[in-house]
Amino acid sequence: MKKSGGKIQLVKGSERKITDRKGYDNQPSFINDKQLAFSSADDKGNFDIIIYNFENSKFTNLTKTPNQNEYSPRITDCGLYVSAITVEEDGKQRLWLYPINFGEPELLYDDILPVGYYDWYDNKAAMFVLGSPNTLVYPYSKEEIVTINSNIGRTIRLRPKSSEMSYVEKNISLDQKSSNSFQINGFDLEKRESLSFGNTLDENEDFIWIDKNYLLTSKGNELFVRKFNDPNWRKIGNVEIGGYGKITRLDYSKKLGKIVVVLDRLDQ
């Protein structure tokens, strides 16, 4: 992807497959300027965190756990760990830290569960906690765990170069050119103030920030951007890979100038 200020475009013909198999390869996240982490299932249905290196095209298991599953990897603020939602042997679903030097993993929040999704600010994780309804919580300390909002979507993203955590609020359904969409809200974790970042594209609740001002989302195999204070999404291109269709997840590396997308396999 080429980006210059608000001018954003896909480089046609630059697409290539990182994986190409019937198994689950999903939830990609760049962890530095050359590596990507994602959750992958083996042929026995066991989910581990895999690291892909763009320099040598090699894959490495960060985890290899036969009795538990790991999802949603992210690099921590300190850069020493890849965090992941871990479904433990007894079914508990909590946030764990996996050292990038392959040391022993650590449980982070023993009493916050079940966690579904999250993002980092100030070495603490804002977390989507499953329930009726789902809630967004942030632990300012062990004694002060604040519930920011409820009935939220699965995307939780820190706005770059800010203390503002963004998320989809599903309590509010907006009419957007004869289709429904949801509100993208924010919460300034320093000022403890609520914010608004406009709307989702239709009911697609997956989005990322590509810088402090621009959001990226998808519809089908098409990619769209908009400025946070502009209501209109603008198409920047589509991803066409034979045998694959709809985009379901995405991430972006400014340093690499790359977007990574997850595509539904058509023969599954």
Secondary structure, DSSP 8 states (H G I E B T S, - for coil): -EEETTEEE--TT----S--SSS-EEEEEE-SSSEEEEEEE-TTS-EEEEEEETTTTEEEES---TT-EEEEEEE-TTSSEEEEEEE-TTS-EEEEEEETT----EES-TTS--EEEEEEETTEEEEEE-SSS-EEEEESSSS-EEEEEESEEEEEEE-TTSSEEEEEEEEEEEEETTEEEEEEEEEETTTTEEEEEEE-BTTB--EEESSSSEEEEEETTEEEEEETT-S--EEEEE---TTEEEEEEEEEETTTTEEEEEEEETT-
